[in-house]
Amino acid sequence: MIDLLLITSGILGVWGIGIALAYCLLSRMLLKRIPLLLRVSAKINVAELLGLGLVLGFGATAIFYFLWAMVGLRFSSNLAYFWTGIGIVAGTRTLFIRYRYLFQKDKSESSAPRTNQLTRLCWGILLLLAATTMLETLMTPQRFWDERAIFGLKAIVIFQDGTVQSESLHDPNFVQYHPKYPLLIPLNEAHIYFLLGEVNDRWSKVMFPLLYLGMILTYYGVLVRTIVSRFRASIFTLMLATVPAMAPWEYGFLSGQADAPVACFHLVAVLYLWSFLKSFSEKKLEQSAPDSGLAASLIIAGLATGLTIFTKDEGIALFLVDLIALFIVTGIYFRDRLIYVGTLIFQFAIVTVLLVAPWFYYRTSLPSTMEMTYFSRMQISTLAEGFTSLQWAIQHLWRRMFIEVPRWGLQWWGVVVSLIAFPLRAIKPHQLFLLLDILGAISALVLAGLIAPTPIEEHIGGSSHRFLIQISGTAVLFIAGQWTEHASPHSTAISGNSAQDE
């Protein structure tokens, strides 16, 4: 019972920190001192606030612990209690003092009683899925290789030594497998251990179903704010939540591995980049008419991208793909506002870089063991050697994406059908960005397989299913954008006048 109380308090603390940070970002409070941006009061969608709060809460906890250690301070149970207390106070103040009208029913959107009933049914299913995911996750301790040997082991060392500067983490004979893997997961697991005062690798998995819930809520909130009614947003959210590769596949959000969290953080980043492009193209803003909501979208996307990188190295490739896709879309559609759009995209990139800079500085001190060293292998001769396996890679991905649908989901067929059904919608800036993002991510996977020192059958064959999890949310978002004929009248990037609050 004491453990349950401590875990509940810890969750509320992490969530409270995230809610406070999400509120500041969504209401542009963090941007009010920047003179080039407008300060706009906002009424924020509840689902978006709570979902983004979960996502940013776990990210902020890991960053806080990491920076604490980087300045030479040590972790302890008292620090975990302090962080929890700060989070509970900050979250409570945000929800019930500074944002008292948050839960007031908005009456500007009238829906038929039947539609309201169907929306409630969808959310009943979604909450049931979240609850069962939590129960299934906590039924087993850490048991797969990656969650134990890569992430779980580091969390135990951090808990026992009270720092990330531990000699064990710098000993290549101790950390034999990927010692340079990022620390977001181990630091959050260590936070749970400090709260409990002991290692409990069952309770440490609580963050994964919560990230699943955060992903669902954020996705729903952005859809409601951006393009669709609550009912249609609920349908698309249910589509995301029931992708089998995420849940109930045992390597998805039910395990303590990094692929599902990467899927969560990356989808949040893509959501806000997509929202930015949609809002920007619809508003047709001039360079002389800055909008703080657009900047807020890109800052949130930058934070989420940084957290993706701090979770797993694949985040680096996803970040580069996002940037390239943004520049291509900008070059096609916004050439007349190139400087203004480029400045906004630079904000996204610089937030990402600043967030992960301390990690990369620390990473240089870690030993190298079994890393693939992709960048050093990026040579013509290496590509030529791997090119002979390109046909196998394409056939393998086709089979995994379009044939093995009972196990991985119909999202890729949904992309193809949506593209064929509405080809003109697919070339709108925000939809084209999603297509480029998907194609770029798959191309990056194939390229990594071609230049990897291991056989491509082993490299891609053993990782494609996990990598495809990370971009499945982007596929579902593309489907949602394609099947939404008209934009919501309240469409904004981070709108101050949304009438879609619940």
Residue, then its C-alpha position, 0 to 999 in steps of 0.5 A: m500500500i505504501d508503494l502504491l501511494l508513493i508511485t501515485s504521488g510520483i506520477l502526479g508529481v511528474w504529470g504536474i510538472g508537465i502540465a505546468l510546462a505545457y500550460c506555459l507553452l500552449s498559452r505562450m507564457l514562455l514567449k511573452r518576453i520576446p518582443l517580436l511575438l504577440r502575446v495572446s491569452a489562450k483557452i486550451n483544450v483539456a485533452e491536449l493539456l493533460g496529454l502534453g503534460l504527461v509527455l513533457g513531464f517524463g521528459a522534464t524529469a529526465i532532463f532535470y536529473f541529468l542536469w543535476a548530475m552534470v553540475g556535480l550533485r548527487f541523486s537521493s530519495n529526498l531529491a525525488y520527494f522534492w521533485t514530486g512535491i514541486g510537481i504536485v504543487a505546480g500541477t494543482r496551481t495550474l489546474f485549479i488556480r490559474y486555469r479555473y475555467l479549464f473544465q467549464k463546458d464549452k457551449s459553442e459547439s452543438s452536437a446531435p445527442r447520438t454523436n455525443q453518445l458515440t463520442r462517449l463510447c469511443w472514449g470509453i473504449l480508449l480509457l479501457l484500452a489505457a487501463t488494460t495497457m497499464l494492467e498488462t504492463l505491470m503484470t510482469p517485471q522487466r524481462f526482455w533483453d533491451e529493457r534489462a541490459i540496455f535501460g534497466l541495468k543503467a537505471i539500477v547503477i544510477f540508483q545505487d551510485g546516485t549519479v550518471q557519472s558512475e565509473s560503472l557506466h564508463d567501464p566498457n567491460f561492465v556496460q558491454y552493449h550500447p553504452k552510449y544509449p540515451l538516458l531518458i528511460p533509465l533516469n525516469e526508472a531511477h526516479i521511481y526507485f528513489l521514491l520507493g527506496e529500492v529497485n522494483d523493475r515492475w513499478s518502474k514500467v509505469m511510465f510506458p502506459l502513461l506515455y501511451l495515454g499521453m500520446i492518445l490525449t495529445y493526438y486527440g487534442v491537436l486534432v480537435r483544435t486543428i481540423v475536426s469535431r470531437f466525434r471524428a477526432s475520437i474515431f481517429t484517436l481510436m484508430l491510433a490507439t488500436v494499432p497492434a504494433m503499439a498495443p497489445w504487442e509485447y514489445g510496444f507500450l507493454s515493455g520497458q524498451a525504447d521504441a514505443p516511447v520514441a513513437c510517442f515523442h516523435l508523433v508529438a513532434v510531428l503533430y505540432l509541425w503538421s499543425f504549424l504547416k496547416s495553420f501557416s498555409e491557411k492564414k497566409l501570414e506576412q513577414s510583418a505579421p508574426d504569430s506567437g502560436l506558430a512559434a509555440s508549435l515549433i518550440i513544442a515540436g523542438l522539445a519533443t524531438g529533443l526528447t526523442i533523441f534523448t530516448k534512442d539514437e534513432g531520434i537523430a535520424l528522425f530529426l534530420v528527416d523532419l528538417i529535410a521535409l520542412f525545407i522541401v515543403t517550404g521551398i515548394y509552397f512558401r518561397d515568398r516568405l522564405i526568411y520568415v518561415g526559415t526563422l521559425i524552422f530555425q527555432f524548432a532546430i535550435v530548441t532541439v539542439l539546445l535540449v540535447a547538447p548536454w547529453f552529447y557533451y556527456r556522451t563523448s566521455l562514454p566508451s565505444t563498444m558495439e556501436m554501428t558508427y553509421f556516419s563514418r561508414m557513409q562511403i561510396s564503396t560501402l553503399a555499393e557493397g550494400f546495394t546488392s541487398l536493396q531488393w531484399a530490403i524492399q521486399h521485406l518492408w513490403r511484406r512487413m507493412f502490407i502483408e503481416v497486417p494482423r500483427w502490425g496493423l492496417q495503417w500502411w494500407g490506410v495511407v495508400v487508400s487515403l492517397i488514392a482516394f484524395p490525391l489533391r489533398a496529399i499535396k497540401p503543405h501539411q499532408l505532403f510533409l507527412l508523406l515526406d516524413i514517412l518516406g524519409a524515415i523508411s529511406a533512412l532505415v534502408l540506408a542504415g541497413l545498406i551501410a551497417p557492418t552486419p548483414i542487412e537481413e539481420h539488421i533490417g530483418g531484426s529491427s524493421h518491426r520496431f522502427l515502423i512502430q516509431i512512424s506508425g503514428t505519422a501514418v495514422l495522422f496522414i489518414a486523419g488529414q486526408w479524410t477531413e474534407h473541411a478545416s475546423p473554423h477554429s483551426t490554429a497552430i496554438s489558438g487562443n480562441s478554440a471552441q473545442d474545449e472539453 
